[in-house]
Amino acid sequence: IAVLIITCPCALALAVPVVQVVAAGRLFAGGVMVKDGSAMERLAEIDTAVFDKTGTLTLGKPRLVDRDGVNRAHLALAAALAAHSRHPLSIALAGAVPGPTPVFGEVREIAGGGLEAETPQGLLRLGSRAFASGNGADGGEAHGLSEVVLSRDGAVLESFRFEDALRAGSGEAIGMLRENGIDMTILSGDRPPAVSRVAGLLGIERCQAGLSPREKTEAVAERAARGHRVLMVGDGINDAPALAAAHVSMAPATAADVGRQAADLVFLHESLEAVPFALETARKAGRLIRQNFALAIGYNVVAIPIAILGHATPLIAAIAMSASSITVVLNSLRLRGRLPAFATRAADAARPVNPMVKAA
């Protein structure tokens, strides 16, 4: 009876799930939602991180530059087209015209290109210069701002420029990932000067610009083929294939619906520090799981011979078996602890203020 009680595999059975539950709870408390049960295990294995630019490394709230210098009629046309897209540049452009805008019968969104609509005056396109002009060449001036071009039948009508601030905590996040030995790259569909500017501000040495969704996916697959475990962080419809192709993927809560669906983890707060926070939690969880297995196996190695030799009564065996399970649970709870500063700040900002305290 003592041998049967001693060999009850409770500690082994608890080694993994308790850590996973505690880790998922810690991540959620820190503003990271885990959508896939195996995501944390895969996240702990990464050695490469790939980032989208607009809406991921940047805040995703671009501001139209030189609004007074653009043609009002062209701005109204562009805003009417942009209203059919969730891309940050489209949202900014649609919000730049407070009054009524033209109405189009059907607007198509071309992933990696932009928007187009058939009108009696011709084919209107809004997007990258290469897409809008229809010749596949980017061209344009070499400025470091994001650009959206409006064209009719391939003839450029207007160019709209935007500036966007870096996402909160992006510099800190890149620094922490670098300290953890993670190789980083930017994969963006934006113009090369705009992508290079952000890469320079964050100290990311490698970047690729003007990429289509397919090219982003191929870039991720190429790194995987070389034996790298890739984390993809993106937010848009253009990033969804690359998110699905990566070893593990993350997206902000502000991402397009298809982007959130394709991602394994979603961070709810604005700060990009959620990425190294999730990586740190996943790696700690992996270490605790290995420790739990060592504790459970060590207990059996010591306790089973004692029970077989008759030195343990059933009562002692029950106490020992329970103690091993409690030890595994307590070791797993070590993963809990103080949340990082970015999560604490976000929680404080979201907490409602008592009207009496506010008045005082």
Phi, psi and chi 1 to 4 in degrees:
 res  aa     phi    psi   chi1   chi2   chi3   chi4
   1 ILE       -  -42.0  -68.4  172.9      -      -
   2 ALA   -62.2  -41.0      -      -      -      -
   3 VAL   -63.9  -42.5  171.9      -      -      -
   4 LEU   -61.8  -41.6  -71.1  174.5      -      -
   5 ILE   -68.7  -44.3  -65.1  173.1      -      -
   6 ILE   -59.5  -40.4  -76.3  -74.0      -      -
   7 THR   -83.6    3.3   54.8      -      -      -
   8 CYS   -58.6  121.5  178.9      -      -      -
   9 PRO   -83.5   40.0   33.4  -35.8      -      -
  10 CYS   -63.0  -45.9  -67.2      -      -      -
  11 ALA   -62.7  -41.8      -      -      -      -
  12 LEU   -64.3  -39.2  -78.9  172.0      -      -
  13 ALA   -67.6  -29.2      -      -      -      -
  14 LEU   -88.6  -11.7  -68.3  170.7      -      -
  15 ALA   -56.4  -43.7      -      -      -      -
  16 VAL   -92.4  -52.0  175.6      -      -      -
  17 PRO   -62.2  -35.1   18.3  -30.0      -      -
  18 VAL   -65.4  -42.8  174.1      -      -      -
  19 VAL   -62.9  -42.9  173.4      -      -      -
  20 GLN   -62.5  -40.6  -71.7 -176.2  -28.8      -
  21 VAL   -66.2  -45.2  169.0      -      -      -
  22 VAL   -64.5  -42.4  174.3      -      -      -
  23 ALA   -65.1  -43.1      -      -      -      -
  24 ALA   -63.5  -38.4      -      -      -      -
  25 GLY   -65.7  -39.8      -      -      -      -
  26 ARG   -65.9  -42.9  174.2  174.9  168.9   76.6
  27 LEU   -62.9  -43.3  -73.1  174.8      -      -
  28 PHE   -65.3  -39.1 -170.4   74.8      -      -
  29 ALA   -62.9  -30.1      -      -      -      -
  30 GLY   -88.7    5.7      -      -      -      -
  31 GLY    89.1   23.0      -      -      -      -
  32 VAL  -121.7  121.9  179.5      -      -      -
  33 MET   -99.0  127.4 -177.6  174.4   66.6      -
  34 VAL   -94.4  120.9 -177.9      -      -      -
  35 LYS   -97.7  -22.7  -67.4  176.9   53.7 -171.5
  36 ASP  -124.3  130.2 -171.0  -39.0      -      -
  37 GLY   -61.2  -29.3      -      -      -      -
  38 SER   -91.0    0.9   65.6      -      -      -
  39 ALA   -62.6  -40.6      -      -      -      -
  40 MET   -65.4  -40.0  -76.5 -173.9  -69.5      -
  41 GLU   -63.2  -42.2 -179.2 -178.9   -6.6      -
  42 ARG   -70.6  -35.4  -73.0 -177.6  -80.2  122.3
  43 LEU   -64.0  -37.0 -179.9   59.9      -      -
  44 ALA   -65.8  -17.8      -      -      -      -
  45 GLU   -92.8   -6.4  -62.0  170.3  -13.6      -
  46 ILE   -69.1  151.3   67.2  158.5      -      -
  47 ASP  -130.4   -2.4   56.8   12.3      -      -
  48 THR  -138.1  138.0  -57.3      -      -      -
  49 ALA  -123.4  131.2      -      -      -      -
  50 VAL  -118.8  129.3  171.6      -      -      -
  51 PHE  -118.6  140.3  -66.6   91.7      -      -
  52 ASP   -77.1  163.7  174.5   48.4      -      -
  53 LYS   -96.7  -70.6 -176.7 -175.1   77.4   68.5
  54 THR   -67.6  120.9  -55.2      -      -      -
  55 GLY    86.3   -6.6      -      -      -      -
  56 THR  -116.7  -67.3  -56.6      -      -      -
  57 LEU   -77.1  -28.5  -68.5  174.9      -      -
  58 THR  -100.1  168.4   62.5      -      -      -
  59 LEU   -68.9  -23.1 -166.9   55.4      -      -
  60 GLY    80.6   18.0      -      -      -      -
  61 LYS  -126.7   66.4  -63.2  178.9 -179.3  178.5
  62 PRO   -67.5  155.4   23.7  -32.1      -      -
  63 ARG  -118.4  132.0 -177.7 -178.5   66.1   85.2
  64 LEU   -68.0  126.4 -179.5   61.3      -      -
  65 VAL   -93.3  141.5  176.3      -      -      -
  66 ASP    55.7   50.2 -166.3   21.7      -      -
  67 ARG   -61.8  -35.6  176.3  178.6  169.7  179.0
  68 ASP   -70.5  -16.4  -64.3  -27.3      -      -
  69 GLY   -90.9   -5.0      -      -      -      -
  70 VAL   -97.1  156.9  -59.7      -      -      -
  71 ASN   -68.3  128.9 -176.6  -70.3      -      -
  72 ARG   -63.7  -40.5  -64.6  -67.4  180.0 -177.4
  73 ALA   -65.6  -41.0      -      -      -      -
  74 HIS   -66.3  -37.9  -66.4  164.3      -      -
  75 LEU   -63.7  -39.7  179.6   58.8      -      -
  76 ALA   -65.9  -41.4      -      -      -      -
  77 LEU   -61.7  -46.2  -77.7  174.1      -      -
  78 ALA   -63.6  -40.3      -      -      -      -
  79 ALA   -64.9  -38.2      -      -      -      -
  80 ALA   -64.8  -39.8      -      -      -      -
  81 LEU   -69.0  -44.5  -74.4  170.1      -      -
  82 ALA   -63.5  -24.0      -      -      -      -
  83 ALA   -64.1  -13.6      -      -      -      -
  84 HIS   -95.4   11.3  -65.2  -92.1      -      -
  85 SER  -132.2  152.6  173.5      -      -      -
  86 ARG   -99.7    4.5  -69.3  -96.9  -56.9  165.5
  87 HIS   -64.5  140.1 -168.4  -80.2      -      -
  88 PRO   -53.5  -39.2  -27.0   34.2      -      -
  89 LEU   -67.1  -36.7  -64.6  179.9      -      -
  90 SER   -67.6  -41.5  -64.9      -      -      -
  91 ILE   -61.7  -43.0  -66.2  172.8      -      -
  92 ALA   -64.9  -39.6      -      -      -      -
  93 LEU   -69.3  -41.7 -167.1   53.3      -      -
  94 ALA   -64.3  -34.5      -      -      -      -
  95 GLY   -79.5   -6.6      -      -      -      -
  96 ALA   -79.4  -11.8      -      -      -      -
  97 VAL  -117.9  103.5  179.8      -      -      -
  98 PRO   -73.3  -25.5   25.4  -32.7      -      -
  99 GLY   -86.6 -169.7      -      -      -      -
 100 PRO   -68.0  150.6   23.2  -32.4      -      -
 101 THR  -128.6  163.4   57.3      -      -      -
 102 PRO   -60.3  155.8  -22.3   32.4      -      -
 103 VAL  -113.0  129.6  177.5      -      -      -
 104 PHE  -109.2  145.3  -60.7  107.9      -      -
 105 GLY   -66.8  -48.6      -      -      -      -
 106 GLU  -143.2  129.4 -179.1 -176.5   -1.5      -
 107 VAL  -121.0  126.8  177.0      -      -      -
 108 ARG  -105.7  137.2  -63.5  179.3  -63.5  -83.8
 109 GLU  -103.3  121.1 -176.7  167.9   11.2      -
 110 ILE   -99.9  114.3  -48.4  -59.4      -      -
 111 ALA   -58.3  129.0      -      -      -      -
 112 GLY    82.2   -3.9      -      -      -      -
 113 GLY  -119.9  -71.2      -      -      -      -
 114 GLY   162.3 -144.2      -      -      -      -
 115 LEU  -119.9  149.0  -59.4  151.9      -      -
 116 GLU  -145.7  150.1   65.2  178.1   18.1      -
 117 ALA  -148.7  137.3      -      -      -      -
 118 GLU   -83.5  129.0  -71.0  -78.7   -1.1      -
 119 THR  -130.1  163.2   69.2      -      -      -
 120 PRO   -58.7  -25.6  -26.0   34.9      -      -
 121 GLN   -84.4  -13.5  -67.6   75.2   31.5      -
 122 GLY   139.4 -175.2      -      -      -      -
 123 LEU   -84.8  116.4  177.2   65.3      -      -
 124 LEU   -93.5  135.7  -72.3  178.0      -      -
 125 ARG  -131.3  142.4  -79.7 -174.7  167.0 -178.0
 126 LEU  -135.0  121.3 -180.0   72.8      -      -
 127 GLY   167.5 -145.6      -      -      -      -
 128 SER   -66.5  158.6   65.2      -      -      -
 129 ARG   -62.4  -38.9 -175.6  173.5  -67.3  -88.6
 130 ALA   -63.2  -39.9      -      -      -      -
 131 PHE   -71.5  -44.7  169.8   75.5      -      -
 132 ALA   -67.3  -40.9      -      -      -      -
 133 SER   -78.7  -20.8   62.1      -      -      -
 134 GLY    77.6    7.0      -      -      -      -
 135 ASN  -106.5    2.6   58.9   13.7      -      -
 136 GLY    75.6    1.5      -      -      -      -
 137 ALA  -105.2  136.2      -      -      -      -
 138 ASP   -72.3  -60.8 -170.3    5.9      -      -
 139 GLY    60.4 -152.1      -      -      -      -
 140 GLY    80.7  179.2      -      -      -      -
 141 GLU   -80.0  151.9  -60.4  177.0   33.0      -
 142 ALA   -88.4   73.7      -      -      -      -
 143 HIS  -113.0  159.4   54.6   81.5      -      -
 144 GLY   -92.2   23.3      -      -      -      -
 145 LEU  -106.0  155.2  -58.8  176.6      -      -
 146 SER   -71.7  149.0  -63.1      -      -      -
 147 GLU  -136.8  140.0 -179.1 -176.5   63.8      -
 148 VAL  -126.3  132.6  172.2      -      -      -
 149 VAL  -115.1  136.3  173.6      -      -      -
 150 LEU  -105.5  131.7  174.5   68.0      -      -
 151 SER  -137.7  159.2   70.7      -      -      -
 152 ARG  -128.3  118.6 -179.4 -174.2  -70.9  120.2
 153 ASP    53.0   39.2  -67.7  -29.5      -      -
 154 GLY    86.4   -9.0      -      -      -      -
 155 ALA   -92.6  124.2      -      -      -      -
 156 VAL   -68.8  125.4  174.5      -      -      -
 157 LEU   -94.5  -40.9  -61.2  178.9      -      -
 158 GLU  -158.2  149.4 -163.8   74.9   54.2      -
 159 SER  -118.6  127.3  173.7      -      -      -
 160 PHE  -111.5  129.8  -53.8   96.1      -      -
 161 ARG  -112.0  144.6  -62.3  178.4 -177.6  179.0
 162 PHE  -133.2  146.9  -59.7   85.0      -      -
 163 GLU  -118.7  143.5   61.4  179.4    6.1      -
 164 ASP  -135.8  138.0 -164.2    1.2      -      -
 165 ALA   -80.7  155.2      -      -      -      -
 166 LEU   -66.0  146.9  -68.5  176.0      -      -
 167 ARG   -64.7  144.3  179.8  178.9  -75.7  -86.3
 168 ALA   -54.8  134.7      -      -      -      -
 169 GLY    75.2    8.0      -      -      -      -
 170 SER   -66.9  -41.5   54.9      -      -      -
 171 GLY   -63.4  -44.1      -      -      -      -
 172 GLU   -63.7  -40.9  -67.5   81.6   -6.1      -
 173 ALA   -64.1  -45.0      -      -      -      -
 174 ILE   -62.8  -40.7  -63.2  -57.7      -      -
 175 GLY   -61.6  -43.9      -      -      -      -
 176 MET   -67.0  -38.9  -73.9 -173.9  -82.1      -
 177 LEU   -65.5  -37.9  -70.0  172.9      -      -
 178 ARG   -64.1  -40.3 -173.2  177.0  -68.5  111.1
 179 GLU   -63.2  -27.8  -69.6  174.6    1.6      -
 180 ASN   -87.0    6.7  -80.8  -80.9      -      -
 181 GLY    78.1   22.6      -      -      -      -
 182 ILE   -89.2  127.2  -55.9  -61.1      -      -
 183 ASP   -81.7  134.5 -177.1   55.3      -      -
 184 MET  -124.8  146.2  -71.7  167.8  -73.8      -
 185 THR  -145.0  147.9  -54.5      -      -      -
 186 ILE  -104.1  128.2  -60.3  176.3      -      -
 187 LEU  -117.2  114.3  -59.7  179.7      -      -
 188 SER  -138.3  151.8  175.8      -      -      -
 189 GLY   -90.0   -1.5      -      -      -      -
 190 ASP   -77.1  175.6 -153.2  -13.6      -      -
 191 ARG   -67.0  145.8  -56.3  171.7   59.0 -104.1
 192 PRO   -53.9  -44.6  -28.0   35.5      -      -
 193 PRO   -62.0  -38.6  -22.9   34.0      -      -
 194 ALA   -67.5  -40.0      -      -      -      -
 195 VAL   -69.3  -41.9  177.8      -      -      -
 196 SER   -63.1  -36.3  -62.9      -      -      -
 197 ARG   -61.8  -47.1  173.2  178.2  169.3  -87.9
 198 VAL   -66.7  -41.2  170.9      -      -      -
 199 ALA   -60.6  -40.0      -      -      -      -
 200 GLY   -67.2  -39.0      -      -      -      -
 201 LEU   -64.8  -34.1  -70.3  172.5      -      -
 202 LEU   -96.4   -7.4  -64.8  174.9      -      -
 203 GLY    74.8   27.9      -      -      -      -
 204 ILE   -91.9  121.4  -61.6  176.8      -      -
 205 GLU   -76.0  -34.3  -63.1  178.6   -0.9      -
 206 ARG  -110.0  136.6  -78.1  175.0  -69.9  -80.3
 207 CYS  -153.3  148.9   62.6      -      -      -
 208 GLN  -129.7  132.8  -66.2  176.1 -106.2      -
 209 ALA  -120.4  166.4      -      -      -      -
 210 GLY    65.2   29.9      -      -      -      -
 211 LEU   -91.0  141.8  -60.2  179.5      -      -
 212 SER   -83.6  165.9   66.3      -      -      -
 213 PRO   -54.6  -38.1  -26.8   34.6      -      -
 214 ARG   -66.2  -41.5  178.5  178.8  178.2  178.9
 215 GLU   -67.1  -35.0  -71.1  170.5  -28.5      -
 216 LYS   -63.1  -44.9  -74.1 -173.4  178.5 -177.8
 217 THR   -62.7  -41.7  -54.0      -      -      -
 218 GLU   -64.8  -36.5  -70.6  173.5  -11.2      -
 219 ALA   -65.5  -39.8      -      -      -      -
 220 VAL   -67.0  -44.2  170.3      -      -      -
 221 ALA   -64.0  -35.5      -      -      -      -
 222 GLU   -63.2  -42.2  179.0 -173.3   -7.6      -
 223 ARG   -66.9  -37.6  -73.8  164.7  172.1   77.5
 224 ALA   -64.8  -37.3      -      -      -      -
 225 ALA   -65.9  -26.0      -      -      -      -
 226 ARG   -84.6    5.5  -64.6 -157.8  -57.5  -96.7
 227 GLY    95.0    7.7      -      -      -      -
 228 HIS   -86.1  147.6  -65.3  -68.4      -      -
 229 ARG  -100.0  111.2  -56.5  -67.3  177.9   88.5
 230 VAL  -102.2  131.4 -179.0      -      -      -
 231 LEU   -99.6  123.6  162.9   66.7      -      -
 232 MET  -106.8  128.4  172.9   68.7 -169.2      -
 233 VAL  -120.1  113.9 -173.0      -      -      -
 234 GLY  -152.6  170.3      -      -      -      -
 235 ASP  -133.2  -15.6   76.5  -49.4      -      -
 236 GLY  -105.4  175.1      -      -      -      -
 237 ILE   -62.6  -28.4 -174.2  173.2      -      -
 238 ASN   -71.0  -19.3  -59.0  -23.7      -      -
 239 ASP   -94.7  -12.0  -56.8  -44.7      -      -
 240 ALA   -57.3  -46.1      -      -      -      -
 241 PRO   -62.2  -39.0  -22.1   34.0      -      -
 242 ALA   -69.1  -37.2      -      -      -      -
 243 LEU   -60.6  -42.1  -70.7  168.6      -      -
 244 ALA   -70.7  -29.6      -      -      -      -
 245 ALA   -82.2  -19.1      -      -      -      -
 246 ALA   -72.6  161.6      -      -      -      -
 247 HIS   -61.6  -38.6 -172.7   62.7      -      -
 248 VAL  -154.1  153.8   64.5      -      -      -
 249 SER  -142.4  152.9   55.1      -      -      -
 250 MET  -134.2  151.3  -69.2 -175.8   70.8      -
 251 ALA  -145.2  148.1      -      -      -      -
 252 PRO   -73.8  160.8   26.2  -32.5      -      -
 253 ALA   -65.5  -20.8      -      -      -      -
 254 THR   -83.2    2.5   54.0      -      -      -
 255 ALA   -67.9  162.1      -      -      -      -
 256 ALA   -61.2  154.6      -      -      -      -
 257 ASP   -55.4  -42.7  -67.4  -18.8      -      -
 258 VAL   -66.8  -32.0   65.8      -      -      -
 259 GLY   -68.2  -43.3      -      -      -      -
 260 ARG   -65.6  -37.0  -67.3 -162.4  -55.6  -88.2
 261 GLN   -65.4  -36.5  -71.1  -67.1  -29.5      -
 262 ALA   -78.9  -21.4      -      -      -      -
 263 ALA   -79.9  150.1      -      -      -      -
 264 ASP   -84.1  -30.0  -61.3  -52.5      -      -
 265 LEU  -133.3  147.4  -59.3   99.7      -      -
 266 VAL  -128.0  125.8  175.8      -      -      -
 267 PHE   -98.6  132.8   58.0   93.6      -      -
 268 LEU   -90.4  -24.7  -50.2  177.7      -      -
 269 HIS   -88.9  166.4  -60.4  -38.0      -      -
 270 GLU   -73.4  -31.1 -174.7  176.9  -71.4      -
 271 SER   -70.9  138.0  176.9      -      -      -
 272 LEU   -75.9   -7.2 -163.9   66.1      -      -
 273 GLU   -62.7  -12.1  -69.0  173.0  -86.0      -
 274 ALA   -60.8  -28.0      -      -      -      -
 275 VAL   -68.4  -54.9  176.5      -      -      -
 276 PRO   -66.0  -29.4   19.5  -31.4      -      -
 277 PHE   -62.3  -44.7  164.6   66.1      -      -
 278 ALA   -65.6  -39.5      -      -      -      -
 279 LEU   -64.2  -44.8  174.6   61.5      -      -
 280 GLU   -61.6  -43.9  176.8 -164.1   15.1      -
 281 THR   -63.4  -42.6  -58.6      -      -      -
 282 ALA   -63.9  -41.3      -      -      -      -
 283 ARG   -69.7  -38.3  -72.5 -175.7  170.2  177.8
 284 LYS   -63.8  -39.9  -76.6 -175.8  177.0  178.5
 285 ALA   -61.7  -41.0      -      -      -      -
 286 GLY   -61.9  -41.7      -      -      -      -
 287 ARG   -65.1  -40.8  -71.5 -164.9  -65.6  -90.3
 288 LEU   -67.5  -35.8  -72.2  176.3      -      -
 289 ILE   -62.8  -43.8  -73.4  173.3      -      -
 290 ARG   -64.8  -38.7  -69.8 -170.4  -69.1  -87.9
 291 GLN   -64.0  -40.8  -69.5  172.9   12.9      -
 292 ASN   -62.9  -41.5  -76.8  -10.9      -      -
 293 PHE   -62.7  -40.8  -84.4  124.7      -      -
 294 ALA   -63.7  -42.2      -      -      -      -
 295 LEU   -63.4  -45.1  -71.5  169.6      -      -
 296 ALA   -66.2  -43.0      -      -      -      -
 297 ILE   -69.2  -40.3  -66.8  171.6      -      -
 298 GLY   -61.4  -40.3      -      -      -      -
 299 TYR   -59.8  -45.2  150.7   77.1      -      -
 300 ASN   -67.5  -38.6  -78.6  -78.8      -      -
 301 VAL   -61.6  -37.2  167.4      -      -      -
 302 VAL   -83.9  -44.6  172.8      -      -      -
 303 ALA   -78.5  -35.7      -      -      -      -
 304 ILE   -63.6  -47.1  -70.2  175.5      -      -
 305 PRO   -59.8  -36.6  -24.8   35.4      -      -
 306 ILE   -62.8  -42.5  -66.9  175.6      -      -
 307 ALA   -67.7  -40.6      -      -      -      -
 308 ILE   -63.3  -37.5  -69.5  174.5      -      -
 309 LEU   -77.3   -2.5  -66.1  172.9      -      -
 310 GLY    83.3   15.3      -      -      -      -
 311 HIS   -89.2    0.1  -62.3  -50.9      -      -
 312 ALA  -127.4  128.1      -      -      -      -
 313 THR   -79.8  164.2   64.9      -      -      -
 314 PRO   -55.5  -35.9  -29.6   37.0      -      -
 315 LEU   -65.5  -46.5  176.4   59.8      -      -
 316 ILE   -62.3  -39.4  -66.8  174.9      -      -
 317 ALA   -62.2  -41.9      -      -      -      -
 318 ALA   -64.1  -41.3      -      -      -      -
 319 ILE   -65.0  -43.3  -66.5  172.2      -      -
 320 ALA   -64.3  -42.5      -      -      -      -
 321 MET   -63.7  -43.3 -174.2  -89.5  -68.7      -
 322 SER   -65.7  -39.0  -59.3      -      -      -
 323 ALA   -63.6  -38.3      -      -      -      -
 324 SER   -65.1  -39.6   67.3      -      -      -
 325 SER   -66.5  -42.7  -59.9      -      -      -
 326 ILE   -63.2  -38.9  -67.6  171.5      -      -
 327 THR   -61.8  -42.0  -59.1      -      -      -
 328 VAL   -64.1  -42.5  165.6      -      -      -
 329 VAL   -64.9  -45.4  171.1      -      -      -
 330 LEU   -63.6  -38.3  -68.4  176.6      -      -
 331 ASN   -64.3  -37.6 -171.5   54.4      -      -
 332 SER   -66.0  -35.2  -57.5      -      -      -
 333 LEU   -69.0  -12.1  -69.5  176.1      -      -
 334 ARG   -62.8  -19.5  -68.3  170.8   52.2 -148.4
 335 LEU   -68.6  -24.7 -171.6   57.5      -      -
 336 ARG   -70.2  163.9  -59.3  174.4   66.1 -175.4
 337 GLY   159.9 -168.0      -      -      -      -
 338 ARG   -67.3  136.6  -67.4  179.0   60.1   85.3
 339 LEU   -76.6  154.2  -67.0  175.0      -      -
 340 PRO   -64.3  162.0   20.4  -31.1      -      -
 341 ALA   -60.6  -36.2      -      -      -      -
 342 PHE   -65.7  -37.2   82.1   89.7      -      -
 343 ALA   -71.8  -36.9      -      -      -      -
 344 THR   -65.3  -42.5  -54.4      -      -      -
 345 ARG   -63.6  -42.0  -70.9 -165.8  -57.7  -91.6
 346 ALA   -66.0  -38.9      -      -      -      -
 347 ALA   -66.4  -39.9      -      -      -      -
 348 ASP   -65.4  -38.2  -69.1  -18.7      -      -
 349 ALA   -69.0  -31.2      -      -      -      -
 350 ALA   -83.8  -15.9      -      -      -      -
 351 ARG   -72.8  129.2 -173.5  177.7  -64.1  115.8
 352 PRO   -65.4  143.4   21.9  -30.7      -      -
 353 VAL   -93.4  132.1  179.2      -      -      -
 354 ASN   -62.6  126.2 -172.4  -52.4      -      -
 355 PRO   -56.4  -35.9  -22.9   32.8      -      -
 356 MET   -67.6  -40.3  -62.0  -59.6  -66.0      -
 357 VAL   -67.7  -40.6  173.7      -      -      -
 358 LYS   -62.9  -42.0 -172.7  174.7 -179.1 -178.9
 359 ALA   -63.8  -40.4      -      -      -      -
 360 ALA   -65.1      -      -      -      -      -
